[in-house]
Amino acid sequence: MLLRAYRFTDKSGVVLLKLSIALIDALLEGLLLIRRAVAGVVLFIARTVWRILRPFAGLLVAVLMIFVNLLRRGGAQTAQAGGGAMARRAARAQIKATITEDPLKAQNRTLSAVTVVLLLILFGVVLWATNPARTATTTSGGAPLDLAAAALPTATQSIILQNTPVPTATPQPAFLGVRGSMAYVARERGQSDLWGVPIGSRDPIRLTNDPADERDPAWSPDGRRLAYASHKDGNWEIYVLNIGEEEPTRLTYDLSFQAAPQWSPDGEWLVYESYQGNNLDIYVMNIQGVLNGSESPIRLPGNSDAPDFSPVWSPQSDDGRHIVFVSWRDGNQDIYSFSLDDQSVVNLTQTPTRQEDHPAWSPDGDRIAYSAFDVGLEKVFVTSADGSGGAQVIAPGRAPAWSPDGGSLVAAVDSIDGTQLVVTPFAGSGVSTAIIPAQAGATSLSWTLTALPQTLVNAGGLPLAVTEPLYIEQEERLNADPPYRLNTIGGVSVETAVLSDRVNDSFIALREQVAESTGVDFLGRLDDAFWEITRPPQPGEPRPNWLQTGRAFGITRNGIVGFPPPIEVVREDVGVNTYWRVYVRVSDDAQSGQLGEPLRHMPWDFASRTQGDVEAYDQGGRLKSVMPEGYYIDLTELAVDYGWNRMPAGDDWRANASSINYWLFTKADDLSLFESLREIYAESQLGGFVPTATPAPVATQEG
């Protein structure tokens, strides 16, 4: 009996809990639904009670009828039994007034009896519902329980646990169903290596690790060999690596620059760029003929006196009879197609205001993909192989490559967190999908259907060859205000040869690297290093200035003049800002190809603004008309290796020569200009440079 009482209490508690939950859910629907919720709850309770009592409604009515009949019969019998007594009291009734009972008392007794009967019936129903024999064999819906569940201990029978549904896996985009491998170039610790990654994996592995630079990977048609350019033997040459082997095969033996190899569709020829006779041209070679010495590389007949570079051979679907490449032959950087049949050359893009690069031929031979800056953003375009129909913008990115089935394109997309290799569908539906995180600046993508050797993947690729850091900042924090001091950069010809103690070591290391890469101590002479905070600014210069922080330096500004000038400056519009990429000419002794490489992008001509050209005056200059000859190193790239970044030009740079800023490099290390000043100055020394604190809001009293 106690167990049944416990179960009765437990069931009642469950009912109350469910009612409370239902009431709370209804109230959460809003104040406007309160009336409806309350009505729903009442209706729910009424229906619940009715469902419980409905099987016993007939029994209840019968019990009530029997009870009423019993009452009536009892009253009649009482009347008959008392007939004689009433006759004897007849005389007395005439004398005394007849005493009548209050009818409400009789009704109350009847209702009380009915209530007791109903409570007894309800108690019996609950006991029946909580009968262990019943709950062990049926569910709430009356269906038989599984025998295995019925055999569980009694304590676990009251709750039947259901397995949590397994989440459905997010389906992979259809255009990523094409597997295979990706190769690309990434730069780390001041040198570039070739990397590879299986499609579907997010763990790239290093394919080459020579301390010298490697670049421009291209998969062979069968995906088993990788052609590329390397500086490993002292100058830029073409190599072929059988994937899985350690040593590549060298194909060219010329002191001049060779790079950007691409395969013919039969895998027997390579097309590449070579700097011969002070001009960058397109060459082809038969691999076996070159290896056995029976043939020599051939200069493509369609070359011009302007730079031609970045060649790509058409696929088998085109019978391999065309080569596309980039050229400056019409005064701007366009993409051209050369026919091996009639040796004709066709300009496919014809865009005077846009400089195209990195062409890639689709597997079906019908289209050419390429990348170019457009309105401050580098984008991937696709045009027809014959140049008709214009160009279609596909997605942001650079250096695109086609998937082996031609259904999608992969491109490198830069962000503040590095570079992502992003795949965008070309045929069919889908959205751009980032598939591989890569080092910042990753480029030169190539996609093959062949998988990387599993042994190479399992080994995790090759280790990094350069194990020592490029520099170590030996800084000392002072127990004073300011917390850091200025330190010398010895041997540098500049008015004040000091920088902040937190950045001077990286500058010294950068200076040594530039001297080694150019054969010239280019950073041994600067226009600016550190400015005193009291120094008045020149017209158009901002105040305060990064040069006052000890975290900036300025190269010689007149380096853009001379015959030839020591530096060339290439304009790059990124977003809403104008940046400059600085190239330093290597020493005359290394102009045979030992150091540097030829220029591909036309430098900016600042001098034209003062030579009577109205448009050049308004635009702050124009592109040069002839590509400078010789070999250069990318100073901007080397500076980034050592943590030094270029500064954007000021908004007024076209009219204000002091805000062009191609000469300025900074190492902020995520500090603001004021925070950098506070590292070498006390706040009391900064005067008007101290930012004005935003006043705290004044609380108002409400009266």
N, C-alpha and C positions, 0 to 999 in steps of 0.2 A: 504493500500500500504506500509506503514511503517512497519507493522507487517511482511509482506512478505519479505521486504528488510532485516529485522532483521533475519528472518529464512534463507534467502539466505546467509547472512553473517555467521550465525551459522553453516549452513551445509558446507560452504566453509572452515571454520575453522576446522571442524571435519575432512574433507577430508585431509586438510594439515597436521593435527596432525597425522592421520593414516599413511600418506605418510612418515612423519618424523620417526615414530616408525618403520615402515618397513625398512626404510633406515638404521637406527641405528642397528636393528637386523642383517641386512645383513653385515654391516661393522664389527660386532663382530665376525663373522665367520672366520676372518683372512685376512691378507693382500693378501694371494694367491687367495682369492675369491672375491676381490674387483671388478674385471672386470665383473665377472658373476653376482655379486649383482647389479651393476649399470645397466647391461643389463636387469636384472629381474625387476628393478624398472621402467625402461623406458617401458618395455613391459606391466607392470602392469598399468601404466598411459594410455598407448595407448588402452589397452583393456577396461579400465574403461570408457574412453571417447567414445570408439566405442559402448560399451553397452548402454551408455546414448543416443547416437545419432542414433543407429541402427534403432529404430522404425520410425525415421523421415527421414531416408536416401532417401526413395522414394519421400517423399514430398519435400525434399531439392533439389533433382535432377529435379523434376518437376518445382519448382520455378525458378531454374537456367535456364531451357530450355525456360520457358515463358519469363523470363527477356531478354534472348538472342534474342528470336523471336521479342520481342517488339523493341529491338534496331534495328534489321534488318528492320522491317516494318517502323519504324520511318525514317530510312535512305532513303528507297525507296520513301516514300511520299514526303520527302523533295526534292528528285531529280525531281519528277514529277511537283511539284509546282513551282519549279524554272526553268522549261524548257524554258519559254518565256524570262525570264530574261537572261538566258544563250545565247539565240539566238541574243538578242539585244546587248549582250556584246561580241558577236563573233568577231566583228571587232576589239573591244578593245583587245580581247585575242590574236589577231594576232600581236598587237603592243606591248602589255606588256607580260612579261614572266608569266607563270602560277605559282601561289603561292600554294605550297603543305604543309599541316599540319604535324608536327612531329608525327609519329605513336606511340611513347612511351607515349605521353600524352593521347592518346585514350586508351591504355592498362591500364594505371594507373587509369583512371576514371572507367573503367570496374571492376578492382580488388577492388577498394574502395567500389563500390556498392555491390559487392558480400560479402565483409567482414561485411558491415553493416547488410545485410540480415542474415548472419550466427549468428552474435551476438544477433539479435532480436530473432531468433529461439532458441538459447541456453538459453536466459533469460526466454523465455516462458516455456521451458522444466523445468527449476528450479522452476518456480512459480507453475507449475503443480505438481511437486514432493513434494513440501512443502505445498500443499493444506491441511488445517486442516481437511476437510471432508474426505480426503483420508487416512491421517495418523491415524485418529481415528478408522478406520475400518479394516485396513490391516497392517500386519507386513511387514518387508523388503522382506520376501519370498512370500508374497501374501496370507498367510493363515489368516483366521479370528481370531481376538483376543477373549480371554475369556470375556464374558459379565461383569463379576465382575470387571475385570481389566479396561474395557471400561468405567465403571461407576465411576472410580476414578476421582478426580479433574484433570483438564487439566495439571497442573504443574507436576503431577506424571506420565502422560501418555507417555512422551517421553523416559522414561527409565523403562524397565521391569526388576525388581530385581528377581534373582533366589536364592533359598535357598542353603546355603552352605552344600555340602554333609556331612552326619554324618560319621566320621572316623570308619572304620571297626575295631572292637575289636580284639586284638591279641589273637588268639586261644590258649587256655590252653593246655599244653602238655598232650597227651593222658594218660601217665602214672601217671599224677596227678589227673585223674578222680576218682581214688580210694580215697574216703574221709575217715572220721573217725577222730581219735585223736592221738596225739603224746605225750609221757611222756619222761622226761629226768631229769638229775640232773644239777643244776647250783649253783655256789658258790658266795655268796655276803656277804660282811662285816664279813669275817672270819668264815662263817658257810654255810653248804650246805642244800638246800631244793629241794623238788620235784616240777617240773613245768609241765604244760600241755598246749597244744595248738590245736585248731581244724585245721585240714588240710584245707588249703585255706585261713587261717587267718595268720596275721603276728603280732598278739598280744598275746604272751604267758601269762598265769596266774599261780599264785603260788597255788599249791595243798596242801602243808604242810608248816607249819611255826613255828615248835617248835624251841626254841633257840639252841637245840642240833642238831647234823648233822643227815640228812637222805640221803639215797643213794640206788642205785640198783633197780629202779622201774621195775615192770613186770606186764603187763596187763593179767588178767584172760582170758580164751578162749571166754567168753561172753562179755568181755570189761567192766564189771560192777564193778570189784574189782581190786585193785592195791596192789600187794605184794611188800614189800621193807624191808630194814634194817634201824634201827634207834638206836641212842645212847641216846634216851630221858630218859630212866630209869637207866642211869649210866653205862651201858655197851651195846655192840652191840647185838641186838636181832632182830627176824623176826616178822613183823607185816603185817596185811591185812587191807586195808581201803576200805570200800564201798563208791564209789565216790558219793559225795553229803552229806555224813555224816561227823561229826566233829571228832569223836574219833575212832581210829583204834582198831583192835583186836590183842592182843599180842599172839603169838603162841609158842615162846620158852622162857624157864626160866632157862638159864644156864649162869653162870658168864663168861664163855669163849666166844670167838668171833664167831658170826653167821652173814652171809651176803649172797648176790647174790642169792636170791630166784628166781626160775622159775617154771611155772605151768606144770602139766601133761595135755595131751590133753582133758581129761574129767573134769578138774577143781577140782579134788578131792585130788590130791597130790601136794606137793611141793618138789623140789630138791634144795639144797643149799650147801654152804661151811661152815665148822665149824672147829675151831682150838681146837683139842682135843689131849691130850698127846703130846704136843709140835710139832704137825704136822697138816697141813691144809689138810682136807679130804672132800669127798663128802658124804652128808647125804640126805635121803628122809624121808618125814613124810606124814601120812594120816591126813588131816586137821581136820576132824570131830573126828577121833580117839584121836588126841592130845588134842582137846578142851574138850572132855568128859572124858579124863584121861584113856581111855581104851587101848591106844597104845602109844608107844614112838618112837622118831626118830630112823631110821635104818642107820647104816654106810654101804655105798655101798661096796659090796665085792671086787670090782676091784680096790680099793685104794691101794696105795703103801706107802713106807716110805718117798718118796719125796712129795713135795707139790702138791696137786690136787685141782683145784679151777675153778671158772667161769663155772658151769654146765648149760646145756640146754637140756630139754626133747624133744624128737622127736615128730612131729605132728601126728594127727589122721591118716593121709594118710600112715604113717609108723606103724600104730597100737600102737604108743607110746611105742615101745619096745627097744629104744636105748636112751642113754644119752651121749652127747659129752661134753668134759671138757678140761681144760688146765692142763698140768702136766710137771714136771721136771724129771720124772722117767728115761729118757734116756740121761740125762746130758744137755739138753737144753729145751727151752720152746716150746713144740709142742702141737698140738690138737689131742685128742684121742677120740675114740668111744667105749662105753661099751654096750654090749648086755645084756638085762635083761633076755633073754632066756637061753643062754649058759654061761653067765658071762665072755665072752671073751672080750679082750681089743685090739683095733687096732690103731696104730699110723697113722693118716690120712695125716700128713704134712711132717714129716721126713726131716726137714731143719735145719741142725746143725748150720748154720750161720745166721738164722733168728728166732726171738723170737715172736711167734704168740700169740694173745690174743683176747678176746671178740668174741667167736664163736656165730653164729646165724643160726638156722635151717630154711631152706626155707619151705613155707607152703605145698608144694607138697612132702616134705621129700626126695628129690633127691640131694640137695646140702647143703653145709655149707659155710657161709660167715664168714670172720674174718678180723682182721686188724693186721698189723705188720710194723715195720720200715724196709725199703728197700732202700739202697743207700741214706740214710739221710732223707728220706721222708716217713711219715706214709701213708700206702696205704690200700685199701680194696681189698681182694682177695676172690675168690669163688672156691671151689673144690667140687668134687662129694662126696656124703655121704659115699661111701665105700673107698675113698682115691685114686681111679684110675683116670688116665688121667691128673694128675698134677693140678696146680693152675692157675687161670686166674685173672690177674689184672683188676679191674673194674674202680677204680677212687681213687684219693687222699682222705684221711679221716681216721677216727678211730671209734671204737665202732659201727659197722653197725647194722642195723635192716631191715628186709624185710617188704615190703608193704603187706597188708593182702592177695592180689591176687598173690603175688610172682613175679610180673612184674617189680619191681624196688627195689632199695636199698637206704636207707637214712643213712648218716654218718655225723659226726661232722668234720668240716674243720676249722682249726685255721688260723688267719691272724693277722696283726698288729691292726686291728680294732675290734677284738673280735673273736667269733666263729659263723659260719654259719652252719645250718642244711641243707645239700645239698642232693637232690634226683637225682639218676642216673638210667636210664632205664636199666634193665637187659635183658628183652625180648622185641624185637621190636626196633624201631628207636627212636631217641631223643638225647638230650644232657643234661648234668648235670645242674640242676636248683636249685639255692638257694631259699629255701622256707621260712625259719624262721631265723631271727637274734637272737642270744642267747648270754648270758654272756660268757666271755672268759673262756675256759676250760670246757664248757658244755659236758656232756658225758652220757653213759648208756641210749641209746635210746630204746624206745619200742613203736610199732605202732599197734593200734587196729582199727577195722572197726566201732566200736561203738562211737557215738558222745558224747562229754562231756555234762552233764546236762546244759540246757540253763540257768537255774537260776544261776548256778555257773559262767557261761561265762558272763552273764549280770552283775553280781556283781563284776566282775573284779578279781576274785580269792581272796586269803587270803592276809592280809597285812604282811609286813616284821616284824618279831618278834624283831629283834635287831635294835632298833631305834637310839641308840647313835653311833657316829663314833668311830672307833677303837682307834683313836688317834687324837690329835690336835697339829700341830707344832706351838709353841709359839715363833715366830721369831721376831727379832727387826732389822730393817734396819737402819744403822748408816748414819749420814750425814758426811761421811768421805770416804777415800779410803785406805783400802778396805771397802766395805759396810757392811760386816757381821763379826762377831767374832766367835771364838770357844767356846764351852760350855761343861761343865763336864757331864760325864755319871757316876754318883757316885756309889760306891760299886763294880765297875768292876775291876778285877785284870788284869791289862795290863800296859805296860810301860808308855804310855801317854793316860790317860783315858778321852779324849775329842773328840768331833765330832763337825762338823759345827752346828751353832745355827739353821740352817734350817732343820736338820735331826735328831738331838739328841732325840727329844721327841718320834719320831716313833721307834727309837731303844729301848728306855726305855720301851715303850709299848710292843714291840716284846719280849723283855727279860722276861717281866712278863707273857706273854701268853705262852711262851715256858716252863717256870717253872711250870705253872698251868697244861699244857698238858702232861708233863713228870714226874712231881714230883721231878725234879732236876733243880737247877739253872744253866742250861748249859751255858748260855751266860754271867754268872757272871765271867767267866774266858776266856779271849781271848789271842790269840797270837799277834794280831795287832789291833790298832784302828786308831791312827793318827801318821803319820810320818812327821818330820820336812823336809822342802824342801832341807835342806843341808845334809840330811842323804844319805850316799852313797848306791847305790843299791847292793843287793846280786848278785852273778853270775847268769845270765839268767833272772834277773828281769828287767822289762822295766823302763825307766826313761824319763819323769816323770811317776809317779805311782798314781793310784786312791787313795791309802792310804794317799797321800800327800794333797788331796783335803778336807779331813775331811768328806767325803761322802762314806766311805768304812770301813769295819771291817773284820778281819780274825779270824775264829774259831781256836781252838787248832788243829794243824796239826797231832799230835801224837794220836789223838782220834781214829784213825783207828787200833791201836794196843791194846792188852789186851785180857783177857779171862773172859767174852766176851768183845770185844771193845765197848766203849761208842757210837761210830757211825759206820754206814755202808754206803758205797758210791756206787751208781749204775751209770754206764756209760750210757749216752744217746747221740747218734750221730744225730744231727739235722742239715740238710743241709750239709755244709762243715765244721761245727764246732763240737767239742766234748764238751758236758756239763756233769755236775755231779749232781745227786740228792742225797741229804744228809738225812739220816734217823738217828734219835737220839733214843737210847734205853731208855725206861721209867724206873723209879725206880724199884728196886727189890720188894718193897711193892705193886706195881701195876701190877706185872707180871701175875696176875690171870685173867686179862681182863678188869680191871676198866679203864685203859688208853691205848691209842694206838691201834694197830692192827698188825697182823703178816705180814712178808715180803712176797711178791709174785715174785719180780724180783731179780735175783741173783746179789749180790754185786760184785764189782771189787776187785781183789786181787793184790794190789800194791806190796806186799812183794815177790810175785813169781818172780819178775824181778831180784832178787838178790839170787835166790836159785838154780842156775845152769840150769834153763830152758831157752834154747837159744831163742825159739820162744817168750816166755814171756818177755825176755829181749828186744827183738826187738820191741815188741808191747806195751811196757810200762806196762806189767802185763797181767792177764787173768781173766776170770770168776772164782769165787770160785766153788769148786766141791760140797759143801754141803750148803744148805740154813741155815743161822743162826737162832737159836731158839729165841723165845720170842716176845715181843711186842715193837713196835717202832712208833714214830710219824714222819711225813714228814716235816722236817725243811724247805725244799725248798718251799713247799706250804705255810706254815705259814709266811715265810719271804715275799713272794709275797703279801699276805694279807695286810702287813704293808708297802708295797712299796719298799722292798729290793729285788733285783734280783741277781741271780748267774752270775758269769763271765765265759765265755768260756775258755777252756784250750788254751795255746799258741800252735802255729803250731809245735813246737819242744817238746811238753810235753812228748813224749815217751822216749826221751833221756835226757831231762832237768827236773829234779824233781821240780825246782823252778817255772816252768810255768804250772804245773798241774791245780792249781787254784781251787780245789774243796772246799777250805777253804774260799774263797773270796766272799763277798756280797757287792753290791754297791746300792746307791740310787741317780741316776744321775738326775732324774726329767727332762729329755730331754736336759740337758746341756752337752756341750762338756767338755773334760778334762780341756782344757785351761780356758773355762768360769767358771768352778768350782774352779779352782785355783784363778782366779781373784776375786772371792767372798771373799776370806780370805787373799789375798796378793795384795799389790800394784804392778803395772806393773814393777816398778823399782826394786822390790825384786825378780822378776822371772828370771832375767838374761837370760840365753840361752833357757829358756822354752818359751819365747815369740815367736809366729809364725812369720816367715819372711813374710813381706807384698809382694805381687806380684807387681813388678814395672809396672807402667802405660805405655802403648805404647807411644813412642815418635813420634810426628807428623813430617813428612818429607815434606819439601817444594819442590814443583815441579817447576822447572825453565824452 
